[in-house]
């Protein structure tokens, strides 16, 4: 069995969500850095890029990275809006945990099948 058959798209989704979590955390950490431009990853585009590139995550993530357009621009050029970033981080964390739970359940099912349970 191939890895794609066992876990489907969830392995790639975990990779994209992990990269996105790091990017959102960087945005939050730089909320008061003058001139910092907030970035985000278009999840669907990154996932499609991973499938098209055969798993080349760095290239797919780079192509799906977008600069966030602020609702209220800052005078110092910083485009981080803390509430927006915190919300996106929380939503991504829940989706990441959901993907991990699905994979854990799938692995447990496979393990039980291999044991003959």
PEGITA-V565553 format. One record per residue. N is the residue number from 1. RES is the residue in three letters. SS is DSSP state (~ for helix, > for strand, _ for the rest). PSI is psi in radians with two decimals (none if undefined). OMEGA is omega in whole degrees, 0 to 359 (none if undefined). Layout:
n=N res=RES ss=SS psi=PSI omega=OMEGA
n=N res=RES ss=SS psi=PSI omega=OMEGA
This chain:
n=1 res=UNK ss=_ psi=2.45 omega=178
n=2 res=UNK ss=_ psi=2.82 omega=179
n=3 res=UNK ss=~ psi=-0.65 omega=179
n=4 res=UNK ss=~ psi=-0.68 omega=180
n=5 res=UNK ss=~ psi=-0.59 omega=181
n=6 res=UNK ss=~ psi=-0.77 omega=188
n=7 res=UNK ss=~ psi=-0.10 omega=179
n=8 res=UNK ss=_ psi=-2.46 omega=183
n=9 res=UNK ss=_ psi=-0.09 omega=188
n=10 res=UNK ss=~ psi=-0.54 omega=177
n=11 res=UNK ss=~ psi=-0.78 omega=178
n=12 res=UNK ss=~ psi=-0.68 omega=179
n=13 res=UNK ss=~ psi=-0.69 omega=179
n=14 res=UNK ss=~ psi=-0.70 omega=178
n=15 res=UNK ss=~ psi=-0.83 omega=181
n=16 res=UNK ss=~ psi=-0.77 omega=180
n=17 res=UNK ss=~ psi=-0.64 omega=177
n=18 res=UNK ss=~ psi=-0.80 omega=178
n=19 res=UNK ss=~ psi=-0.70 omega=180
n=20 res=UNK ss=~ psi=-0.68 omega=179
n=21 res=UNK ss=~ psi=-0.73 omega=177
n=22 res=UNK ss=~ psi=-0.70 omega=180
n=23 res=UNK ss=~ psi=-0.74 omega=179
n=24 res=UNK ss=~ psi=-0.67 omega=177
n=25 res=UNK ss=~ psi=-0.67 omega=177
n=26 res=UNK ss=~ psi=-0.70 omega=177
n=27 res=UNK ss=~ psi=-0.80 omega=181
n=28 res=UNK ss=~ psi=-0.74 omega=181
n=29 res=UNK ss=~ psi=-0.47 omega=182
n=30 res=UNK ss=_ psi=0.42 omega=183
n=31 res=UNK ss=_ psi=-0.44 omega=180
n=32 res=UNK ss=_ psi=0.26 omega=179
n=33 res=UNK ss=_ psi=2.06 omega=180
n=34 res=UNK ss=_ psi=2.34 omega=176
n=35 res=UNK ss=_ psi=-0.01 omega=181
n=36 res=UNK ss=_ psi=2.34 omega=179
n=37 res=UNK ss=_ psi=2.06 omega=181
n=38 res=UNK ss=_ psi=2.40 omega=180
n=39 res=UNK ss=> psi=2.75 omega=176
n=40 res=UNK ss=> psi=2.87 omega=179
n=41 res=UNK ss=> psi=2.27 omega=172
n=42 res=UNK ss=_ psi=1.82 omega=188
n=43 res=UNK ss=~ psi=-0.84 omega=182
n=44 res=UNK ss=~ psi=-0.74 omega=179
n=45 res=UNK ss=~ psi=-0.70 omega=180
n=46 res=UNK ss=~ psi=-0.73 omega=179
n=47 res=UNK ss=~ psi=-0.75 omega=178
n=48 res=UNK ss=~ psi=-0.68 omega=178
n=49 res=UNK ss=~ psi=-0.65 omega=177
n=50 res=UNK ss=~ psi=-0.75 omega=180
n=51 res=UNK ss=~ psi=-0.72 omega=181
n=52 res=UNK ss=~ psi=-0.63 omega=183
n=53 res=UNK ss=~ psi=0.00 omega=180
n=54 res=UNK ss=_ psi=0.45 omega=175
n=55 res=UNK ss=_ psi=0.16 omega=177
n=56 res=UNK ss=_ psi=1.53 omega=190
n=57 res=UNK ss=~ psi=-0.68 omega=182
n=58 res=UNK ss=~ psi=-0.77 omega=180
n=59 res=UNK ss=~ psi=-0.77 omega=181
n=60 res=UNK ss=~ psi=-0.72 omega=179
n=61 res=UNK ss=~ psi=-0.75 omega=180
n=62 res=UNK ss=~ psi=-0.72 omega=180
n=63 res=UNK ss=~ psi=-0.43 omega=182
n=64 res=UNK ss=~ psi=0.04 omega=180
n=65 res=UNK ss=> psi=2.27 omega=181
n=66 res=UNK ss=> psi=2.64 omega=172
n=67 res=UNK ss=> psi=2.39 omega=181
n=68 res=UNK ss=_ psi=2.38 omega=177
n=69 res=UNK ss=_ psi=2.07 omega=184
n=70 res=UNK ss=_ psi=2.62 omega=175
n=71 res=UNK ss=_ psi=-0.63 omega=178
n=72 res=UNK ss=_ psi=1.73 omega=181
n=73 res=UNK ss=_ psi=2.53 omega=179
n=74 res=UNK ss=_ psi=2.63 omega=180
n=75 res=UNK ss=_ psi=-0.46 omega=182
n=76 res=UNK ss=_ psi=0.09 omega=177
n=77 res=UNK ss=_ psi=-0.01 omega=178
n=78 res=UNK ss=_ psi=2.29 omega=181
n=79 res=UNK ss=_ psi=0.18 omega=179
n=80 res=UNK ss=_ psi=2.21 omega=172
n=81 res=UNK ss=_ psi=1.89 omega=190
n=82 res=UNK ss=~ psi=-0.77 omega=181
n=83 res=UNK ss=~ psi=-0.71 omega=179
n=84 res=UNK ss=~ psi=-0.78 omega=181
n=85 res=UNK ss=~ psi=-0.73 omega=180
n=86 res=UNK ss=~ psi=-0.68 omega=177
n=87 res=UNK ss=~ psi=-0.82 omega=179
n=88 res=UNK ss=~ psi=-0.70 omega=179
n=89 res=UNK ss=~ psi=-0.80 omega=181
n=90 res=UNK ss=~ psi=-0.77 omega=179
n=91 res=UNK ss=~ psi=-0.74 omega=180
n=92 res=UNK ss=~ psi=-0.66 omega=179
n=93 res=UNK ss=~ psi=-0.69 omega=178
n=94 res=UNK ss=~ psi=-0.77 omega=179
n=95 res=UNK ss=~ psi=-0.66 omega=178
n=96 res=UNK ss=~ psi=-0.82 omega=179
n=97 res=UNK ss=~ psi=-0.66 omega=178
n=98 res=UNK ss=~ psi=-0.76 omega=179
n=99 res=UNK ss=~ psi=-0.75 omega=177
n=100 res=UNK ss=~ psi=-0.73 omega=180
n=101 res=UNK ss=~ psi=-0.73 omega=178
n=102 res=UNK ss=~ psi=-0.83 omega=180
n=103 res=UNK ss=~ psi=-0.70 omega=178
n=104 res=UNK ss=~ psi=-0.76 omega=177
n=105 res=UNK ss=~ psi=-0.70 omega=179
n=106 res=UNK ss=~ psi=-0.75 omega=179
n=107 res=UNK ss=~ psi=-0.73 omega=178
n=108 res=UNK ss=~ psi=-0.69 omega=179
n=109 res=UNK ss=~ psi=-0.78 omega=179
n=110 res=UNK ss=~ psi=-0.73 omega=179
n=111 res=UNK ss=~ psi=-0.77 omega=178
n=112 res=UNK ss=~ psi=-0.67 omega=179
n=113 res=UNK ss=~ psi=-0.71 omega=179
n=114 res=UNK ss=~ psi=-0.54 omega=178
n=115 res=UNK ss=~ psi=-0.26 omega=181
n=116 res=UNK ss=_ psi=0.38 omega=181
n=117 res=UNK ss=_ psi=none omega=none
